[in-house]
Amino acid sequence: MKRFLVGFLVGAAVGAAVVVLVTPKSGIELVEIVKTKVNTAIKVGQEAAELHEKKLWDEFHKRLDDHLKDEKPKDKPGNRLPSS
C-alpha cells in the first residue's frame, strides 16, 4: 500500500510538471487545470485505498470466522462448570 501511494504521488507530480512545461495556457488557466487534475487524482487514490481497505477487512473477517469454526473448546480444568 505504501509503495502504491508513493508511486501514485510521484506519477502525479511528474504529470503536473509535464503539464506545466508543455501547456501554452495562461497562469490562471494552468493553475485551475492542475488543481482539477490533482483533486481528481487524490479522489481516485482515496477510492482505491478505501476499496483495498474493505477487501482487507473482508478477508480478515473471513479468516477469523474460519478460525473460530475450526477451533474446538479445550477441556481445561478452569473451563469446567462445577457439578451439582
Beta strands, then each sheet from edge to edge (+ up, - down):
end
